[in-house]
Amino acid sequence: MSNTNDNAAIPKICKILLATAPGQSFPDKQLEGLSEEVVRFELDKVSADRTFNFLILKSAIDYAKEHEIDLIIAVDPEFDRLSLVVRKGLGGAFMVLNSHQVAAVLLKLWMDTGLYPQMKVLKSVLLSDILDNIAKRGSLELEEQILVANNLKSGVEKFRNSADETIAAFNIDQQVLHSDLKFHDIVRQLIGMESALLDEQKNIYNFLLDIYFYNGFFKEKTVTLDLSVEAHQDQVVKFMKEAARKPKFLEEILSVSAVTDYSKGKKKNILTDKVYDHPISGANILKIETVEGVSITLVPTEDKLTYYISVRESVNTPERFETANKALDQEIFKLVSLLNKMI
């Protein structure tokens, strides 16, 4: 007589969809020996900046839904660029992780291995402060820098103190790097991670939620404002100078705690009225922080102004995460509306 629970005893084979840009390849030899099922998928288009977003990944997501894929890993090996699309719980809907979330997952994964106790963390100034929290909990040194797009490997070299120093680096454009690992090693780690979590009836989405439970939920949004009209360009210049010089005028809309002027390498604590030297200078970037944990980084160019906004909320359950996620979207929308009126 067969046991009705026999099927429950058979471990599920983890199914991974490895998505690449048109014409790109990820050699079979780099995935040899894996027990997981890895399905190749070539995307039908790329974005102008070669980053992965929902529209670019939609064809892969549709395929994954149809074929019961557990995890989508989108890769651009040429530029060490990587994106993850996870299920919201086993068998749940797919969710595209942003560069902040992928960096948080990888940093926590590398910390949990215990193999890199002296690892130095290098991150773009445009990435979420959740990385600071994770690194601090692991007693790791973290350094913010201006990291140029598509140039992470060579950009990191100038920040190495010695040839054998272990560095983990993350850029806002989805580039990831670990000095002790090749790019395909990182991909293999993520595949193994999803598989191991699946054995515990969890996945990378649950792993990310645990990060938020311990460090707070940081919700990030990037918003771009068109500056094609010269009058708008002049107004932005005026706003950033005023915010750096007399940031208290921002208190009409924000409870400002600090303002960092990366052009002059100065950080002003509004609560104590003290000014500190900042290690980065010469970059046309302004960061505004509030007592509630809101962070707004303004990066102007000739034709646009980009807001990198991060808001924070405490969460301790998946349900609370979903509620906070929607509420913080509304908070960010209000912040952008208020800023647009001031600029």
Buried (B, 14 or more C-beta within 10 A) or exposed (E): EEEEEEEEEEEEEBBBBBBBBEEBEBEEEBBEEBEBBBBEBBBEEBEEEBBBBEEBBBBBBEBBEEEEBBBBBBBBBEBBBBBBBBBBBBEEEBBBBBBBBBBBBBBBBBBEEEEBEEBBBBBBBBBBBBBBBBBEEBEBEBBBBEBEBBEBBEBBEEBBEEEEEBBBBBBBBBBBBBBBBEBBEBBBBBBBBBBEBBEEEBBBBBBBBEBBBEBBBBBBBBBEBEBEEEEBBEBBEEBBEEBBEEBEEBEEBBEBBBBBBBBBBBBBEBEEEEEEEBEBEEBEBBBBBBEEBBBBBBBBEEEBBBBBBBBBBEBEEBEBBEEBBEEBEEBBEEBBEBBEEBB
